[in-house]
Amino acid sequence: MNSIANTVAVVDYGMGNLRSVSQAVQHAADQVGVQVFVTSDPEVVRKATRVVLPGQGAMPDCMRELRDSGLQESVLEAAASKPLFGVCVGMQMLLSSSDEGPTDGLGLIPGRVVKFDLAGRTQPDGSRFKVPQMGWNQVVQAQPHPVWAGVPDNSYFYFVHSFYARPADAKHSVGEADYGSRFTAAIARDNIFATQFHPEKSADHGLQLYRNFLHWNP
């Protein structure tokens, strides 16, 4: 299947924060002449030169909807051959399994997704840790990566999540944050980059990640 040059497919399988993700990607794409398609058509995903996999809600539901929508195979094909950006649960789905459910993931990055265990724990100001984590948190760039270009280390990004990725190999953890303890906030392998936080809700630094993704040629 011939690809369509300079296109990004935002995968619509019924579970993503599509409006804000697609608007942010479109904003970044307008500056570099890239077309953005929000699509539920596997063929459009196959033809696109880059793919964004958003996700929101419970991972078992996301995995079921991705499979039932007929999009799972096209996402797996994309992950094997072209730049792919996973967002929030879209990142968690890339791992082998999740304790939420439990359920199997796509198995593209070895590891599992686990829940914050912060019962009775207090933050430095004396308040209790709340699950889900909701709000801004600093991200340490644990590994260099082209998608971090122009984004200062320890920048703040916006999170909403109760579960987080635990990659089997530390080299796949390229961004980390602290919430009770250090956890993986961004993962990468080969042509895949993904974040637990929401770039589309993270102001200029989030838009910079999408711009970098549009230029990235792994």
Secondary structure, 3 states (H helix, E strand, C coil): CCCCCCEEEEECCCCCCHHHHHHHHHHHHHCCCCEEEEECCHHHHHHCCEEEECCCCCHHHHHHHHHHCCCHHHHHHHHHHCCEEEECHHHHCCEEEECCCCEECCCCEEEEEEECCCCCCECCCCCECCCCEEEEEEEECCCCCHHHCCCCCCEEEEEEECEEEEECCHHHEEEEEECCCEEEEEEEECCEEEECCEHHHCHHHHHHHHHHHHHCCC
